[in-house]
Every structure is written in structure tokens, then in C-alpha cells.
């Protein structure tokens, strides 16, 4: 197995590890909650914006250019999940989904910066003292992106069954998913308050 394959697999498996990576999975679900199968291009842009954001801080933190308290990062991750889910609840139906580049793409990019700091401790422990981290970092990020696309694909399949086949109301679907994600994120925030 090549080094690229190794780090690609680690990135993919890290995001798909529902026991340890559930907070990142919840964020991806919050991003997708307002979209349906026919909106797949918009979702792909959102997820890629998130990947670009976390790639930047993942690189900066892994290279020790940026250091942030892991307690604060672990608290801020559910804050981003909660914020995204709650914003879904207040989004008007005529804005589902809007056209062009929306504020949600910039928010996904910004929140990706925070999530990248969360990934960095894991990647640092894997890299140890390797001389060059460029290829492992790239492979890990590609793996994370593929893992996120798998999550999106599974969510869209369930969404298609619920909304398109079972004829669930799109607004109700958005409200149920977003409320559930917001509730879980709120509990995570409570459990991760720094200093408590």
C-alpha cells in the first residue's frame, strides 16, 4: 500500500467513524438538511467549501503555524453544528435553496476552518516526525472529502425516499433533521464547555 493510499484511507475512515467522528457527520447533515437530490451540485459546492476551510487550518495547525486550545476547538465544533442547524430552522421556504453563491457557502468555508483544527490533533499523531507532510496532508484531505461525499450520498438517498417517494413535506423534513441535529449539538456544547 502506498503512502497516499494509507493517508487517503485514514482521512476517509476518520470522517466515516460514527463513534468518534459523529460531530463532523452532524455538521455535514446540517449543511445538507435543506437540500434534495436535485440540488446535488449545490451540496457538492458546500461540502467542498467546508473541505477547503478545514484543509487550510489542518495544514497550518499540523505545521504548528497556528495553535489553538483543543478544549476551545472541541467546544466550537458543536457551536458550528448548532448554528448551521438553527439557521436552517429560520430559513424561509422561498430561500430553499437560493441561486448562486450564498452566504451558506462562506459559512461552510469559515466553519471548515474550525473543524480543521479538530482534525489536526489526529493527523499530527499519525504523522509523527515525518520530514514532508505535503503528500500525507493532501491524501488525508482527499480522503476526508470522499468520506463527506459518501455521507451526503447516503443522506440524499434517505431524503429522496422520505420526500420524493413517501411524499413527506419538504419543510417538515428540513425541520425534523435540523431540530434533531441542533438538539444533539446543544448537548455536545454543554458537555464541552472549556474549564468545566
N, C-alpha and C positions, 0 to 999 in steps of 0.2 A: 504494500500500500504506500502510495506517495505521500509526502508531507502535505500537499494540497488536499488530497482526499481525506487525510486524517483530520485536519482543521475544519474542512468543509463539513464533515460528519459531526464533529464536535459542536459546531455552530448550529447546525440543523437540529441535532438531538437536544441541545440546550434549550432552544425555544419550544420544542415539542414535549419537553419533560413536564407534564402537567403537575407532577408532585412538587417540583422545585421552580418551574418557570411559569406557574399559573398567573402571576401578576402581569407578565408580558402578554400572555394569551388573553387575559381580560382586557388589556389595552387594545389589542387588535380587534377583539369583539366589539368594544365600544366604538372604535373607528368605523366598523362595518355595519353597525346596527341600523343605520338609516338608509342603507343601500340594498338593492335587489340584484338578481343575476344580470339583468340587462345593464347594470351600472358597473360592470366589472372593470372597465378601463379607468373609471374614476377611483375605484378602490385600489387598483394597482398603483396609481399615482400617489394616493395617500400612504400606502404601505411603503412605497419606495421613498417618499419624503421622510417617513419615520426612520427608514434604514439609513438614509444619508445623514440624518441628525445623529443617530446613535453611532454611526461609523466615525464621525468626527471626534466625538468625545471619547469613544472607545480607543481610538488611536492616541489622542492627547493624554488620556489617563494611563494607558499602557506604557507610554513613553515617559511617564512621570512629569509631563509638562503641566498638567492640571491635577491637582489633588483636592478632593472634597471628602468630608467626613462620610464614611459609609453609612453611619446612622441617619444622617440627613438625606442621603440618596435613597435609602430604603424607605424613608418616610415620604419623600417627594414622589416616588414612583406611584403609590396608590393615590396621591393627590392628583396626578395627571390622569389617572384612570377615572377617578371621581368627577373631575372637571369635564372630561370628554363625555362621560355618560350623562351627566346633568345637562350639559349643553344640548344633547340630543333631545332631552325631555321638553326643552323650551323652544326647539326649532319648529317653526311653522310648517305646515304641510306643503305650502306653495314653495318652500325652500328645500324640498326633498326630491332629489338633490338639485342644486342650482347648476348653473353653467359656468364654464371657465374656471380659472384658478380662484379658489375660495380661501377665506381665512382659515378654514379647516386644514388646508394643505400646509400653511405656515405653522399652525399649531402642532400638527403632526411632526413637522421638522423640529420645532422647538422642544416638544416633549420627547422626541427621539434623543435629543442632547442629554436629557436627564437619564433616560433608560440606558444610554451608552455607558454612563458612569457605573450603573449597576452591573452591566456585563463585564466591566473592566477587571474587577477583582477575580472573577472566574478565569478570564483569559490570562491575566498575569500569573496566576498559579499554574496554569498549563505551560506557559512559555518558559518559565524559569529564567535562565540567564542566556537565552539564545542570542547570537550576535545580530542577526537580522530578523526583524519581526514583520517586514513588509508582506511577504507571501503568506505567513500564518494569519496575519490580520485580515488580509484580503479574502483568504479562503474561509475564515471564520464568519466574516460579514456576508459572503455569498451564501453560506450555509444558513445563517440567520434569516436572510431574505427568502430562501427557498422554504424554510420552515414556516415563516409567516404566510407565504402564498398557500401552503398546504392548509393552514388554519382557515384562511379566507375561503379556500375552495370548499372545505367541509361546512363552514358557516353558510355559504351561499347555497349549498345543496339542501341544507335543512331549511333555509329561508324559502327556497323555491318550493319545497314540499308544503311548508306552512302557508305561504301567501298565494302562490300560483296554483297549487293543486288542491289544498284543503280550503282555499278561499278565506283565509284569515285576513282581517283588516290590517292593512299596512301600518297604519298609525298605532293600532294595538300591539302589533308585533314589535315595532320600534320601542314602545313604552315598556313592554314586558322585559325585553332584552336589556334596555338601558337602565331600568329600575333595578333589575337583579344585579347587574354589574356595579351600579352605584352603591347598592347596599353592601356588597362584598368589599368594595374599595373603602367604604366608610369604616368597616370593621378592621381592615388592614391598617388604615390610618391610625385608628385608636390603639392598636397593638404596637405600632412602630413609632410613637411619639418619642423623639430623641430626649434622653435624660430621664425617662420614666421606667 
